[in-house]
Amino acid sequence: MLDRPDVTEPPELPEGYPPVPEPLPLAGGAGAVDDHTHLDHLDDDDVDRLLAAAAAAGVPRAVQIGCDEAARAWTDRAVRRWPQLLGGVAVHPNEAPELARAGRLDAALAEVERLVTTNDRIRVVGETGLDSFRTDWDDDDARRAQLDSFAAHIAIAKRTGATLQIHDRDAHAEVLDVLRAEGAPERVVFHCFSGDAAMARLCAENGWYLSIAGTVTFKSNHVLREAVRAVPPVILQVETDAPYLTPVPHRGRPNGSHLVPLTVRVIASELRHDEEELVRILSRSSENLYGQW
């Protein structure tokens, strides 16, 4: 088990990153998990710094997601180098239409399956799903490429036994339709969940997990906080989607796994839950999803 080291001085962070907040309790030694982060844009020294800062914050483990060609290759290497990381790989939904136009989508999907099958530390197929925000769904070919790619990822997750992480941006009904039509894999996580309480309850009924990002700390996001209150904490995860979606009070600065405590504390407050017990629940659920680090 990866423990938080004894910290006598604040850990060194890359330039521009917010400081480490009050750390979370380790809750029996496991600590919290960042369910979804992107470290592949950083050099190795900065990855070392951010992982050390996360451990100091009580977040000694993370799931690194690579969803373009370069990021998939980086993730394959990173999970072998850093024991703090497990990995996920996919074709991002916004990448699928351009790969389909170039005749390269099938090859990219085959590479996703190869990485999941050959590296036992890559345990996630994702982030995959649908996005009508950045892809023009009036373009029938682009929409079809996203739908076909999502269905193919679901099939890969089923064949390999990997956990499916879903990207769902302005496409709630369509994502749910595909899951019903294809049949969901055994383990499903809605990355950066953005649905309402009714959708959260539907996910809970199906045993699908909701990964909550720093957006839950935004003052205006009453809908997400209501969704968190609508489901049992055993189906929740917490993520950064770093370097994006930095929680309050650091919006506008780059995000990192060391800021997970800010999101956990808002969730604990919404649920009126003891912080240490919530960390224990989140940690146990992470291991149910991904296994031991």
PyMOL commands that set and color helices and strands:
alter all, ss='L'
color gray80, all
select helices_A, chain A and resi 44-56+69-81+96-101+105-118+140-160+172-182+197-206+214-217+222-229+233-235+257-271+275-290
alter helices_A, ss='H'
color red, helices_A
select strands_A, chain A and resi 33-37+61-66+85-89+122-131+163-169+188-190+209-212+236-238
alter strands_A, ss='S'
color yellow, strands_A
deselect
rebuild
show_as cartoon
